[in-house]
């Protein structure tokens, strides 16, 4: 689901100016290829706590943004933002109040991809930052500028993007550097794996990263082979689901300190024999559309499901002595990772022996967040005979609405057209849609009008609606999924994801031959990222020991269902 970006504050450059038209230039010193291809994002802010580029959000607290596509543009000509440029939250420059603002712009550089389909598309490649346009290495930007803006004047404000975001390779945020420096490297390894399948699809070399956590005693037991547990998540540079902390640091940030303490407890449990001895991996699969692929084969992202399950995982199991059999694999994750964990088990039922999916992204498109793709006529408004109401998108646990669908779609349109926002609605579109005639994902919802394309919805239904897929294929899937499905979600989920989970539970409750034994847990009033656990503990406490809760359950199920004659001893020392 959504990603959180924390950014530092930078000093402001002060310029007095008035403008209704803004011209942005990119100096030759930026190193951006000519002609210019990419997307300009310009931000107006009144919040002085961080740079404007870090202040665009999908909810009502967002600063003001404008986006401009740049296609084969002569760098000698400025990129223009004017009253016709689409903005968010307000729709136009002319809608801004006269007053003092801080302004900043970033140019998100696109590259040309020659796909195996024969189509050519221009997309923002991931540069190791996890698809954040405001932090992407190589993107030109400027220092924040203080301005007085009046939409009624005709004075032109000119900005020059004379700074470039530096590379990550070789820094402390480079996973390879992190792995080399980690004091826990005895257990924690990092792999950068070239996928033949993905490279063929994208027409260039494509790599996925993988953190591999080895069980205690791995070196001392060279004849042991181990089960594999796959943790699914968004891109982050380090290991997940908890940080690997071998020594508890002194930290003043209470939130960071709590997370570090949870990571240190996990390290202690992992290396003390209190947890089953398995290999745990976390796969990094950022791509030109998002920080994560959703680990399925897709018309627009390529064969990430095949690449990870048929190329990467066999490679890891061979190198690190995995058992390499479906009975000895399990998966878990939350949010985006929750959908991936469930989809992985459903689409690869023989390759995995259990999934623990928390707060999953929409598992039934009747509950596409708060949109019913099948029955709603429009994704932004529901209309009665005399009244209409906007469709809510985000909420607080108490039910207070903080964002509507219309605003969220325009937010993403400002960040990138043709589904290139690298944000949530657009990655679902990229994963679930067929490719359109222009090579970009077929549009399921018009981002400016909310019109739903029912033909595209039908494609989604046939391929990626997990509830529909289970119902259609239950005769063959049902027997393979016995004892394997475990879901948890908060009933106050920030993005209404609990609605689709309830739909899935109703369908599975009605299943026969076999009757599904899937387990569901709901957290009353709990927001997004609820992972289940004992009701007497808070959501935060349960999340802090989630791996310790699910790993024993996974291994118990593996041992109960292990085929006769397989190795259930070498790894249980």
Secondary structure as the mmCIF struct_conf table of DSSP 4:
data_model
#
loop_
_struct_conf.conf_type_id
_struct_conf.id
_struct_conf.beg_label_comp_id
_struct_conf.beg_label_asym_id
_struct_conf.beg_label_seq_id
_struct_conf.end_label_comp_id
_struct_conf.end_label_asym_id
_struct_conf.end_label_seq_id
HELX_LH_PP_P HELX_LH_PP_P1 UNK A 11 UNK A 12
STRN STRN1 UNK A 13 UNK A 14
BEND BEND1 UNK A 20 UNK A 20
STRN STRN2 UNK A 21 UNK A 25
HELX_RH_3T_P HELX_RH_3T_P1 UNK A 28 UNK A 30
BEND BEND2 UNK A 34 UNK A 35
STRN STRN3 UNK A 36 UNK A 45
BEND BEND3 UNK A 49 UNK A 50
HELX_RH_3T_P HELX_RH_3T_P2 UNK A 52 UNK A 54
BEND BEND4 UNK A 58 UNK A 59
TURN_TY1_P TURN_TY1_P1 UNK A 60 UNK A 61
STRN STRN4 UNK A 64 UNK A 73
TURN_TY1_P TURN_TY1_P2 UNK A 75 UNK A 76
BEND BEND5 UNK A 77 UNK A 77
HELX_LH_PP_P HELX_LH_PP_P2 UNK A 78 UNK A 78
STRN STRN5 UNK A 79 UNK A 81
TURN_TY1_P TURN_TY1_P3 UNK A 83 UNK A 84
BEND BEND6 UNK A 85 UNK A 85
STRN STRN6 UNK A 87 UNK A 88
BEND BEND7 UNK A 89 UNK A 92
HELX_RH_3T_P HELX_RH_3T_P3 UNK A 93 UNK A 95
BEND BEND8 UNK A 96 UNK A 96
HELX_LH_PP_P HELX_LH_PP_P3 UNK A 97 UNK A 97
BEND BEND9 UNK A 98 UNK A 98
STRN STRN7 UNK A 99 UNK A 109
STRN STRN8 UNK A 111 UNK A 114
TURN_TY1_P TURN_TY1_P4 UNK A 116 UNK A 117
BEND BEND10 UNK A 118 UNK A 118
STRN STRN9 UNK A 120 UNK A 123
BEND BEND11 UNK A 128 UNK A 129
BEND BEND12 UNK A 131 UNK A 131
TURN_TY1_P TURN_TY1_P5 UNK A 133 UNK A 135
TURN_TY1_P TURN_TY1_P6 UNK A 137 UNK A 138
STRN STRN10 UNK A 140 UNK A 141
STRN STRN11 UNK A 145 UNK A 149
TURN_TY1_P TURN_TY1_P7 UNK A 151 UNK A 152
HELX_LH_PP_P HELX_LH_PP_P4 UNK A 155 UNK A 155
STRN STRN12 UNK A 156 UNK A 160
STRN STRN13 UNK A 163 UNK A 164
HELX_LH_PP_P HELX_LH_PP_P5 UNK A 165 UNK A 167
TURN_TY1_P TURN_TY1_P8 UNK A 169 UNK A 170
BEND BEND13 UNK A 171 UNK A 171
TURN_TY1_P TURN_TY1_P9 UNK A 172 UNK A 173
BEND BEND14 UNK A 174 UNK A 174
HELX_RH_AL_P HELX_RH_AL_P1 UNK A 175 UNK A 181
TURN_TY1_P TURN_TY1_P10 UNK A 183 UNK A 187
STRN STRN14 UNK A 188 UNK A 194
HELX_RH_AL_P HELX_RH_AL_P2 UNK A 196 UNK A 202
TURN_TY1_P TURN_TY1_P11 UNK A 203 UNK A 203
BEND BEND15 UNK A 204 UNK A 204
STRN STRN15 UNK A 207 UNK A 213
HELX_LH_PP_P HELX_LH_PP_P6 UNK A 214 UNK A 215
TURN_TY1_P TURN_TY1_P12 UNK A 216 UNK A 220
TURN_TY1_P TURN_TY1_P13 UNK A 222 UNK A 223
STRN STRN16 UNK A 226 UNK A 226
STRN STRN17 UNK A 228 UNK A 232
BEND BEND16 UNK A 234 UNK A 234
BEND BEND17 UNK A 237 UNK A 238
BEND BEND18 UNK A 240 UNK A 242
BEND BEND19 UNK A 246 UNK A 247
HELX_LH_PP_P HELX_LH_PP_P7 UNK A 248 UNK A 250
BEND BEND20 UNK A 252 UNK A 252
HELX_RH_AL_P HELX_RH_AL_P3 UNK A 254 UNK A 271
TURN_TY1_P TURN_TY1_P14 UNK A 272 UNK A 273
BEND BEND21 UNK A 274 UNK A 275
STRN STRN18 UNK A 279 UNK A 284
STRN STRN19 UNK A 287 UNK A 287
TURN_TY1_P TURN_TY1_P15 UNK A 288 UNK A 289
STRN STRN20 UNK A 290 UNK A 290
BEND BEND22 UNK A 291 UNK A 291
TURN_TY1_P TURN_TY1_P16 UNK A 294 UNK A 295
BEND BEND23 UNK A 296 UNK A 296
STRN STRN21 UNK A 297 UNK A 298
TURN_TY1_P TURN_TY1_P17 UNK A 299 UNK A 301
STRN STRN22 UNK A 302 UNK A 303
HELX_RH_AL_P HELX_RH_AL_P4 UNK A 304 UNK A 306
HELX_RH_PI_P HELX_RH_PI_P1 UNK A 307 UNK A 312
HELX_RH_AL_P HELX_RH_AL_P5 UNK A 313 UNK A 319
TURN_TY1_P TURN_TY1_P18 UNK A 320 UNK A 321
STRN STRN23 UNK A 322 UNK A 322
BEND BEND24 UNK A 325 UNK A 325
HELX_RH_3T_P HELX_RH_3T_P4 UNK A 326 UNK A 328
STRN STRN24 UNK A 329 UNK A 334
TURN_TY1_P TURN_TY1_P19 UNK A 335 UNK A 335
HELX_RH_AL_P HELX_RH_AL_P6 UNK A 336 UNK A 347
TURN_TY1_P TURN_TY1_P20 UNK A 348 UNK A 351
BEND BEND25 UNK A 353 UNK A 353
STRN STRN25 UNK A 355 UNK A 358
BEND BEND26 UNK A 359 UNK A 359
HELX_LH_PP_P HELX_LH_PP_P8 UNK A 360 UNK A 360
BEND BEND27 UNK A 361 UNK A 361
HELX_LH_PP_P HELX_LH_PP_P9 UNK A 362 UNK A 362
BEND BEND28 UNK A 363 UNK A 364
HELX_RH_3T_P HELX_RH_3T_P5 UNK A 365 UNK A 367
STRN STRN26 UNK A 368 UNK A 368
TURN_TY1_P TURN_TY1_P21 UNK A 369 UNK A 370
STRN STRN27 UNK A 371 UNK A 371
TURN_TY1_P TURN_TY1_P22 UNK A 373 UNK A 375
BEND BEND29 UNK A 377 UNK A 377
STRN STRN28 UNK A 378 UNK A 378
BEND BEND30 UNK A 379 UNK A 380
STRN STRN29 UNK A 381 UNK A 383
BEND BEND31 UNK A 385 UNK A 386
STRN STRN30 UNK A 388 UNK A 390
HELX_LH_PP_P HELX_LH_PP_P10 UNK A 391 UNK A 391
STRN STRN31 UNK A 392 UNK A 395
TURN_TY1_P TURN_TY1_P23 UNK A 397 UNK A 398
BEND BEND32 UNK A 399 UNK A 399
STRN STRN32 UNK A 401 UNK A 404
HELX_RH_AL_P HELX_RH_AL_P7 UNK A 405 UNK A 415
BEND BEND33 UNK A 417 UNK A 417
TURN_TY1_P TURN_TY1_P24 UNK A 418 UNK A 419
BEND BEND34 UNK A 421 UNK A 421
BEND BEND35 UNK A 423 UNK A 423
HELX_RH_AL_P HELX_RH_AL_P8 UNK A 424 UNK A 432
BEND BEND36 UNK A 433 UNK A 433
HELX_LH_PP_P HELX_LH_PP_P11 UNK A 434 UNK A 434
STRN STRN33 UNK A 435 UNK A 435
TURN_TY1_P TURN_TY1_P25 UNK A 437 UNK A 438
BEND BEND37 UNK A 439 UNK A 440
STRN STRN34 UNK A 441 UNK A 441
HELX_LH_PP_P HELX_LH_PP_P12 UNK A 442 UNK A 443
BEND BEND38 UNK A 444 UNK A 444
STRN STRN35 UNK A 445 UNK A 445
TURN_TY1_P TURN_TY1_P26 UNK A 447 UNK A 449
STRN STRN36 UNK A 451 UNK A 452
HELX_RH_AL_P HELX_RH_AL_P9 UNK A 454 UNK A 463
TURN_TY1_P TURN_TY1_P27 UNK A 464 UNK A 464
HELX_RH_AL_P HELX_RH_AL_P10 UNK A 466 UNK A 472
TURN_TY1_P TURN_TY1_P28 UNK A 473 UNK A 473
HELX_RH_AL_P HELX_RH_AL_P11 UNK A 474 UNK A 480
TURN_TY1_P TURN_TY1_P29 UNK A 481 UNK A 484
STRN STRN37 UNK A 485 UNK A 490
TURN_TY1_P TURN_TY1_P30 UNK A 491 UNK A 492
TURN_TY1_P TURN_TY1_P31 UNK A 494 UNK A 495
BEND BEND39 UNK A 496 UNK A 496
TURN_TY1_P TURN_TY1_P32 UNK A 497 UNK A 497
HELX_RH_AL_P HELX_RH_AL_P12 UNK A 498 UNK A 509
TURN_TY1_P TURN_TY1_P33 UNK A 510 UNK A 510
BEND BEND40 UNK A 513 UNK A 514
HELX_LH_PP_P HELX_LH_PP_P13 UNK A 515 UNK A 516
STRN STRN38 UNK A 519 UNK A 523
TURN_TY1_P TURN_TY1_P34 UNK A 524 UNK A 525
TURN_TY1_P TURN_TY1_P35 UNK A 528 UNK A 529
TURN_TY1_P TURN_TY1_P36 UNK A 535 UNK A 536
BEND BEND41 UNK A 537 UNK A 537
HELX_RH_AL_P HELX_RH_AL_P13 UNK A 539 UNK A 544
TURN_TY1_P TURN_TY1_P37 UNK A 545 UNK A 545
HELX_RH_AL_P HELX_RH_AL_P14 UNK A 546 UNK A 561
HELX_LH_PP_P HELX_LH_PP_P14 UNK A 562 UNK A 563
TURN_TY1_P TURN_TY1_P38 UNK A 564 UNK A 565
BEND BEND42 UNK A 566 UNK A 566
BEND BEND43 UNK A 569 UNK A 569
TURN_TY1_P TURN_TY1_P39 UNK A 570 UNK A 571
#
